[in-house]
Amino acid sequence: MLIFKRTVRTIIFILCFAVLFSRVSNILERKSLEGAWNMTLKVGGFYNEPADSMDVMFFGSSHMYCSIDPRMLEQQTGLKSYVFATQQQPLWISYHYLKEALKTQSPETVVLEVHMVVQEEDYADEGTLHSAVNPIKLSRNKVEMVYAAVPHGERRNYILDIFKYHDRWEELTREDFTLEHFDALDPLRGFVQLETVTVIEARDELESVVSVAEPMDKSMEYLEKFIDLSREEGFELILIKAPSNATVEEKKLYNAVEALASENDITYVDFNMHYEQLGLDMTTDFYDRRHLNVNGVAKFVPYFGAFLIEEMSE
């Protein structure tokens, strides 16, 4: 009986310590809650969405979250969706974001934006990694994501934020302590709404680019993991390249994605090849050379929505 009581006390102590440790880590971690790129809210807000409420889930980098407005898509198609993406997000992090989403959602369709096949390094920069990793709840999946994305020797700083931010006390604000964002919903459901207009003078001619450049092995490995997971979980996987004024060299890498999709009977569309159908205007529809603004999104989403409905009805 004494041993049992000691065991129970030990378990209670460990659980209390873990909760306190996690709470302190949440207070100390850097947060992005201001402006359009409020990633702490956009990623964290996903956890507060009702379970099994999303018909479609979107994954990828900024090329994804600047291209799809879930509110507009739902108004047009009736499909509820969430853009679960962060800036410059490598495909191996996107894969673990998908696994995280599948804990609470059972989407009929998953859409992955494939720009990050242009990635040339095994590890992204520190800012990119923290932006993607910090808002994800601690779990086995998060640990596996860190091991895939972070160099050896730095991983503890991403698994337990307190090791990274333990000296941040003097910078703390009211928002750090209230942690209101942990209970908040993102009204844009992950979409980043960009108002600025940049005039794009010209873009590369891509129609004749048929040669294939090989992305990193790691990128192709994780694309295959996406495909395998779609078969295991029973959702339809669609690969896209959002309009981004791609270069010739990027197009060669995207052609490798197209080949992989064809081999696996997966739908792939490069919307860089659909500017005329989309009605995109280079003088009004881009935030910068790489991302659509709200004008471009207002043209892209209706076109994509019609495409999506057709794909899901087949």
TORLO-837706 format. One line per 10 residues: number of its first residue (from 1); their letters; for each residue x, y, z of C-alpha. Coordinates in steps of 0.1 Angstrom, whole numbers, plus 5000, padded with zeros to 4 digits. Layout:
BEGIN
NUM) A) X/Y/Z; ...
end
This chain:
BEGIN
1) MLIFKRTVRT) 5000/5000/5000; 5029/5024/5009; 5046/5017/4976; 5013/5024/4957; 5009/5057/4975; 5044/5067/4967; 5039/5058/4931; 5007/5078/4928; 5024/5108/4944; 5053/5105/4921
11) IIFILCFAVL) 5030/5104/4890; 5011/5134/4903; 5043/5154/4909; 5056/5146/4874; 5023/5156/4858; 5021/5188/4878; 5057/5196/4869; 5051/5189/4832; 5020/5212/4832; 5039/5240/4850
21) FSRVSNILER) 5070/5235/4827; 5048/5237/4796; 5030/5268/4809; 5063/5286/4816; 5075/5276/4781; 5043/5290/4766; 5048/5323/4784; 5085/5327/4774; 5083/5316/4737; 5083/5344/4711
31) KSLEGAWNMT) 5049/5349/4695; 5037/5363/4662; 5003/5380/4669; 5006/5413/4651; 4998/5421/4614; 4990/5399/4585; 5016/5372/4594; 5003/5364/4629; 5014/5328/4627; 5010/5321/4664
41) LKVGGFYNEP) 4973/5327/4660; 4969/5311/4626; 4986/5279/4636; 4974/5279/4672; 4939/5288/4661; 4936/5255/4642; 4935/5236/4675; 4904/5255/4685; 4884/5245/4654; 4857/5219/4660
51) ADSMDVMFFG) 4868/5183/4654; 4859/5168/4620; 4847/5202/4607; 4870/5206/4577; 4862/5192/4543; 4896/5204/4529; 4930/5210/4544; 4957/5231/4528; 4994/5227/4535; 5027/5243/4523
61) SSHMYCSIDP) 5046/5275/4526; 5036/5312/4521; 5027/5304/4485; 4998/5284/4500; 4986/5308/4527; 4987/5338/4504; 4966/5321/4477; 4936/5305/4494; 4909/5324/4514; 4889/5297/4531
71) RMLEQQTGLK) 4859/5321/4536; 4857/5328/4499; 4861/5292/4490; 4833/5281/4514; 4810/5308/4501; 4815/5295/4466; 4816/5258/4471; 4802/5251/4505; 4834/5234/4515; 4849/5244/4549
81) SYVFATQQQP) 4887/5245/4549; 4918/5256/4568; 4952/5267/4556; 4977/5250/4579; 5009/5265/4566; 5039/5287/4576; 5065/5307/4557; 5092/5288/4538; 5079/5256/4553; 5100/5226/4542
91) LWISYHYLKE) 5080/5196/4529; 5091/5175/4559; 5075/5200/4583; 5044/5201/4561; 5041/5163/4564; 5041/5165/4602; 5016/5194/4600; 4994/5170/4581; 4998/5143/4607; 4990/5169/4634
101) ALKTQSPETV) 4958/5179/4615; 4947/5144/4611; 4945/5140/4649; 4913/5161/4650; 4902/5164/4613; 4891/5139/4587; 4893/5159/4555; 4880/5144/4523; 4907/5163/4504; 4942/5175/4512
111) VLEVHMVVQE) 4959/5201/4490; 4997/5205/4492; 5014/5235/4476; 5048/5222/4463; 5069/5253/4460; 5093/5241/4486; 5108/5214/4463; 5131/5243/4456; 5147/5238/4490; 5184/5231/4487
121) EDYADEGTLH) 5194/5224/4523; 5184/5197/4548; 5177/5224/4575; 5159/5257/4572; 5170/5289/4590; 5163/5293/4627; 5135/5319/4622; 5117/5297/4598; 5120/5267/4621; 5107/5284/4652
131) SAVNPIKLSR) 5078/5300/4633; 5067/5265/4622; 5076/5244/4653; 5067/5267/4683; 5029/5268/4678; 5026/5230/4675; 5016/5212/4707; 5041/5189/4724; 5035/5154/4713; 5053/5125/4697
141) NKVEMVYAAV) 5045/5140/4663; 5062/5173/4673; 5093/5155/4685; 5095/5135/4652; 5091/5168/4633; 5119/5184/4652; 5142/5154/4645; 5134/5157/4608; 5138/5195/4606; 5164/5205/4632
151) PHGERRNYIL) 5201/5198/4633; 5214/5175/4660; 5225/5195/4690; 5197/5222/4686; 5167/5200/4690; 5160/5205/4727; 5154/5242/4720; 5125/5233/4697; 5110/5205/4717; 5110/5225/4750
161) DIFKYHDRWE) 5110/5263/4743; 5121/5272/4777; 5157/5262/4768; 5156/5288/4740; 5137/5316/4757; 5147/5312/4793; 5163/5347/4794; 5134/5366/4778; 5118/5378/4810; 5125/5415/4804
171) ELTREDFTLE) 5107/5414/4770; 5075/5399/4783; 5042/5417/4777; 5006/5412/4789; 4998/5390/4759; 5026/5366/4770; 5010/5360/4803; 4973/5359/4794; 4978/5334/4766; 4945/5344/4751
181) HFDALDPLRG) 4956/5332/4717; 4956/5296/4729; 4918/5298/4731; 4913/5320/4700; 4901/5312/4665; 4917/5327/4635; 4889/5344/4616; 4908/5340/4583; 4915/5303/4590; 4951/5305/4581
191) FVQLETVTVI) 4948/5328/4551; 4973/5358/4550; 4955/5388/4535; 4979/5411/4516; 4967/5444/4503; 4998/5459/4487; 5001/5460/4450; 5034/5455/4432; 5037/5459/4394; 5054/5429/4379
201) EARDELESVV) 5072/5440/4347; 5077/5405/4332; 5078/5368/4340; 5098/5339/4325; 5084/5320/4295; 5076/5286/4309; 5055/5269/4282; 5085/5253/4265; 5102/5241/4297; 5099/5204/4296
211) SVAEPMDKSM) 5132/5193/4311; 5133/5179/4346; 5156/5189/4374; 5159/5167/4404; 5149/5182/4438; 5166/5171/4470; 5162/5134/4478; 5147/5145/4512; 5120/5166/4494; 5110/5137/4471
221) EYLEKFIDLS) 5110/5113/4501; 5084/5135/4519; 5063/5139/4488; 5061/5101/4487; 5052/5101/4524; 5023/5124/4516; 5012/5100/4489; 5015/5070/4512; 4996/5087/4540; 4968/5096/4516
231) REEGFELILI) 4964/5059/4508; 4966/5049/4545; 4940/5075/4557; 4918/5075/4526; 4918/5112/4517; 4923/5125/4482; 4957/5142/4477; 4960/5171/4453; 4994/5187/4445; 4994/5223/4432
241) KAPSNATVEE) 5018/5251/4424; 5001/5284/4432; 5007/5314/4409; 5041/5328/4418; 5058/5340/4386; 5080/5309/4387; 5115/5309/4371; 5127/5285/4344; 5148/5267/4370; 5119/5264/4394
251) KKLYNAVEAL) 5097/5250/4366; 5122/5222/4360; 5119/5212/4396; 5081/5214/4395; 5082/5191/4364; 5098/5164/4387; 5067/5168/4410; 5044/5164/4380; 5062/5132/4370; 5059/5118/4405
261) ASENDITYVD) 5022/5127/4406; 5017/5110/4372; 5034/5078/4383; 5012/5076/4414; 4979/5087/4397; 4978/5119/4418; 4963/5151/4405; 4989/5179/4400; 4983/5214/4385; 5009/5242/4380
271) FNMHYEQLGL) 4988/5273/4381; 5017/5293/4367; 5006/5279/4334; 4970/5292/4338; 4974/5330/4340; 4951/5336/4310; 4923/5314/4323; 4927/5330/4358; 4926/5365/4343; 4956/5375/4364
281) DMTTDFYDRR) 4969/5410/4358; 5006/5416/4364; 5000/5452/4373; 4973/5447/4400; 4972/5411/4413; 5005/5405/4431; 5017/5416/4466; 5053/5410/4454; 5068/5390/4426; 5061/5357/4445
291) HLNVNGVAKF) 5027/5361/4461; 4992/5370/4452; 4975/5400/4469; 4938/5402/4476; 4930/5411/4440; 4948/5380/4427; 4932/5358/4454; 4897/5370/4443; 4905/5357/4408; 4923/5325/4419
301) VPYFGAFLIE) 4899/5311/4445; 4868/5310/4422; 4888/5292/4395; 4904/5269/4420; 4871/5262/4437; 4855/5251/4404; 4885/5229/4398; 4883/5214/4433; 4845/5206/4431; 4852/5188/4398
311) EMSE) 4880/5168/4413; 4860/5158/4444; 4830/5148/4423; 4850/5123/4402
end
